Each structure stands twice: as structure tokens, then as C-alpha cells.
Amino acid sequence: MPIDLFMTQLSPTMTEGRIARWLKKEGDTLESGEILAEVETDKATMEMEVVEEGVLHKIISPEGSVVPVGSVIAVIAEEGEDVPADYVPEGGGAAAQTPVAQTEVEAPAVAAVAGKAPAAAPAPVAKKGRIKASPLARRLAKQKGINLAAITGTGPNGRITRSDVESAVRRGINIGGNAPAVVAPPSRPLPAGPLPYHEDEFERIENSMMRKAIARRLSESKQQVPHFYLSLDVAMDRLMDLRAQLNEAADGAFKLSVNDFIIKAVAKALADVPAANASWTDSHTLQHKHAHISVAVAIEGGLITPVIRFAEQKGIADISAEVKELATRARAGALQPEEYSGGTFSISNLGMYGISQFAAIVNPPEGAILAVGATEERAVVENGAVGVKKMMTLTLSCDHRVVDGAVGAEFMAALKKHIEMPASVLI
């Protein structure tokens, strides 16, 4: 019997994927573990492995197609199986057949609701036996309204387990189930008629999956998350001196950056003020026990936030090495989903570009993000006298639902203490 192959969720926030390249063609034999296709997600281009063995009978979604999670992209048949000429994939595969070049406006996405990751529009549920999943996982998925085709299994040979379904529920995924979905308001269309620009005066650059995801998520954040901002200046002289001494003593073994100190200082401040290390959901505030710091890294076509986990437990040299390694692989598009998801607090540093001060947008479900400006010499009044000191401006953007003004101020005071007394980050 033919088997429908679905677009699976290859990253925690993926709602659709672009078929970048098919590595198999119609008629090819498929063996478990082989790479079937390359799929561009909202974070990176990832490989889709063969799970169901057989023969690639028909490709429903050609290269360049944008396909919602849970939609049919191909049909697999058993060796020697005669597929009926009138066979229609489940759901017809219609959603997978629109090439990007013909799609001017992205389909409305399910809104990120109160700390939940965005989910795709409802998609057909796979037939029993066509997706490897434990009986308990199938039962739980049915109860929670989850389409198993939208979940990447972590069990043997990609088998979906109970924990995979529970993880999908925690992330707010509702794909193909009976539970109602909350649809975001449609984007305001461009004005009717020709654009007010001459065609020879601009270049059309197609929006990548990552760029569209950034636009969607940040728009949702500014529209749905009540932001407020706290700024303060910190003296950097001691930190810069300590950094120079440590780098000199390392004799090339490592080279610490200012950002490495900021990451560690943030982790220490979150330990001092745990109420600032929190996320909002409709029913509960999640106060996190550890500082998993998301670090914004600019890459071609957008940005990504690899996570330094348990930062409060790591030495600054270890943090420095981990940041460099993750940033290098991020720019190469080689990060795994678990390496850029699950952060509890974000840092965005534009100081290296000479930016003195800016305000970043909260990255849900995290409750706050710190914007880091440049270290620069400024005239400062101290003890009634004007002097020159190395200063930095920090701006904290908070989700007011979970981080109140007093909590944010307390966190910034703790952060200032650790930066101006940098030996504390080494203890």
C-alpha cells in the first residue's frame, strides 16, 4: 500500500519548510538513514532522512516549494508495488504544490500565544501505521490534538515516543488535531496598484524562510508582549583591565571578549534575582532554575540565537570557547535545533558596531533581553570632579507580564555590581 511522506517539523519553531533540494529522484530505492532531501527551515537548511523504506514513487512538492508542516511532499511504494493511477495522497498534497515564486503573501500562521511557539495551520493526520510511534504516543497525540507527522521522533529509528509528544504539547504545537487554533490577524496588504518605485531603481530579493520567520515572530512579540525598557550606564575600567590581564596570562590558550564577561555577569545576576529568569504562560509563570543564555549571532540572511546552557555553572573561559564554537557553526548553518532553542534570557550586543545604545525586542517565550552597547570613553562626574572613564550603556527589554519594573531594576543593579566588580564573575 502506498505511504504518504509528510513534511516533518525539523526545528522547534518550524511551521513550514522550503524544499531546497531532492537528493533522490522518482524510482530510486530508499533505505533507512539515507538523506532524502534538504529542507530550508526558519533557522537553517537541514537534512531530511529516510524513515520509511521503499521506492520513491512520486514527488509531490518540487524543489523550491514551500510546504506547511504535516503536508504530503512525496509518495513511497514498496518494491514492485503497482500504485493505482488514480491514487491521491492524503489531503491531495495541494498545499505542497505552490512554488515560492508564485506566492506573494505568506499564508497566515498560528499566533504564538503566551509563551508558546508558533504552530502551523491544521494539516491532515497521517494514517495509522505510516508513522513510527509507540501506542502510548499515538493515544496521547490523539488526546492532545497533535499530528504525529509534525513531530520528529527521538526513539530508535526515529520512532516517536511519549516524551516527544509531551514536548510538542509544551511547545504549544497543535497541528492536525481537533483543538481550535488561534489564528493571527492577517498582515496588512500592500496598497493596490503599482508600487511607488521605478522598477529599475530597486532589486527584488526573495524573503528566505528565516527572514519571514524573524518578521513574523518579532511582529507578534511587539504586538502581543507588553514591553518596557530599563537603561543604565556601567563603568568598564576594571573589567577591561581584568580582561587584558587574563588574556595576557593565557598566552594564546584563549582570548576573552567583553561579551564573554557580559554573559557570565548576566548568569550571575539571574542567580541573584531569579524572578527575572522567567517566562509567561496563560496559566503559570515559569521561573527557571538555571541560566540558559541565548546569544544573538548575525548570519547571512538574518540572525540566530545559540544557547549557552547552565551559564551560571561554567567558567568564563569555557563560556568563551563555547560561544566561539557555536557562532562558527551557526554561520555555517550547522546548528542542531536543541542548540538554538530552550533559552531563558537573551543578549544582543551591537557594541562592536559602535552602537552606543539601543532597545532589543523580547524573544518569546523568554521574559527579557539585554541590549549591550559599545564601551567608550565619557566624561563622568565622580566625587564632585569631572574625569574620563570607560563606560557602557545597557538596556533591558522586559515582558511586563512576567518581569515587573522593580524586578527588572533589581536585576540591572545586580548586573551592574558584577560588571563593575568583575572579579565576582570568576568566583
ABEGO torsion letter per residue (X at the ends): XBBBBBBBBABAABABBBBABBABBBGBBBBBGBBABBBBBAABBBBBBBABBEBBABBABBBGBBBBBGBBABBBBBBGBBBBAABBBBGGGAAAABBAAABABBBBBBBBBGGBBBBBBBBBBBBBGABBBBAAAAAAAAAAGBBAAABBBABBGGBBBAAAAAAAAAAGBBBGBABBBBBBBBBBBBBBEBBABBAAABBBBBBBAAAAAAAAAAAAAAAABBBBBBBBBBBAAAAAAAAAAAAAAAGGABBBBAAAAAAAAAAAAAAABAAABBBBBAABBBBBABBBBBBBBBBBGEBBBBBBBGAAABBAAAAAAAAAAAAAAAAAGABBAAAABGBABBBBBAAAAGBABBBBBBBOABABBBBBBBBBBBBBBBGGBBBBBBBBBBBBBBBAAABBAAAAAAAAAAAAAAAABAAAAAX
